[in-house]
Amino acid sequence: MSLQQPRARYRQVADDLREAISRGTYGPGVALPSQPELARKYGLNQTSISRAIALIESEGLIRTEKGVGSFVLDIPTVKRVRRIPARGEGAGSSFAEGLQKAGLRPRTELVQVEEIAPPPRVAEYLNMNADDTALIRKRHMFADEKPVQIAASYLPIAIAGGTDIAFPDTGPTGLYKRLSERGHRVVRFVEEIESRRPSEEEAAFLRIPVSQHVLEVVRFAFDPKGRPLEVVLNVFPSQLWKLTYEWVNDSE
């Protein structure tokens, strides 16, 4: 590769490595050449190579293990579809469905079910009073046994009626059916999407650096009166998911 002026050389190295990953020269799970090797290849110092590596790591293409090396991430992008208005029972493709279409094996682990004092942010979302409690259903999600998503669902305990509503563990459709049986019917969903840095806990589970962005999709479920029955905080590495929203033109 011939480096060109005046563009920053480390960015040109990042471009070259990104292209090599895209065309499969460095496949999923494969280690990149060491930084000294890359420095010799491009005729640059290791500081420039480190900056190039940091750039493509921040984009979610690789992970770096201190003292070991940098490796291409081995989970392909998964398409998450949302249809507006929703058709059928769900609001779009499920976690499992999206992974299966990508040729991956999904698994969900229920890691927390209990009555808690909700975080202030969640209490505000659900219009809860200071002394109200909520049911949390927190799940860790895997693709081919690799961590890819965290989902934390919160329901006011006055609506949930107790922790038993969380069992047996199912996806949203099963939970909403149980809510309906208890007199709380979900009729509308709203999703808010934000790109942000992960918390240390999130980064540790997802095996990503805290410098890498995650997508947080906050899903609200409302009853016919517009009361929020549930809020779900979904967090996943931004490079793993493609969000697609589709809706019909009803203006004619």
C-alpha positions, 0 to 999 in steps of 0.5 A: 500500500502506498500512503498518500499525503495530505491525509493522516497516514494512520487513517489510511492504514485503518482504511487498508485494514478495514478493507482487508477485513471486509474482503476476508483477508482477515476472517472472523476470529483471525488475529491481525499482524502484530503492531511491529509487523504492521509498522514495518509493512507500512513504514510507520512508527508504532504510535501511528499503527496504534492509532489505526488499530484504535480507530477500527476497534472503536468501529467494532471491527476488532477486539484487542487483548492486551499482551496478546493481539487484535482479533477480528470480531466473529459475529456478523451483523444481524438485521432487526426489523420493526414494522410500523404499524406492527403486523401479526403478534409482535412488533417486528422480528424477534431476537431469536428470529434475527439470529437464526436468519443470520445463521447463528444459534440464539440462547437467552439466559434469565439472570435477574427476576426480583422486586426492586426500587427502580432506577430513577430513570425507569421510575420516570419512564413508568410514571412511578412514585418514589416509594413504588417498586418494580419487577425487573426481568434481566436477560443476557443474550448469546449468539453461538454462545457469544454475548451479544445483547442485554435486555432489562424489562421493568414493570410496576409491581402494581401492574405485574402483580408479583414476580410469578408473571416472569415464569416460565421465561418467554419473550415479550409475546408471552409476557404481554399475554399474561398481562392481558389475562391480568387486565392490562392489555398492551396496544401500542409500542414506542422505541427510542434509540441512542448511541452511547458508551457502555457502562463497565458492566455492559462492556465486560459482559459484551466483551467490548472496550468501554471506548466502543459505542453501543446502541440502546433501544428503549421500548415502551409498551402502552395500554389503551389509555396511554399508560406505560405498562413496561419499559425495556432497555436493550443494549447491544454493540452497535456493529452487530445490529442493523435496524430497519423500520418500515411502514405503510403510506396511509396518506392517500 
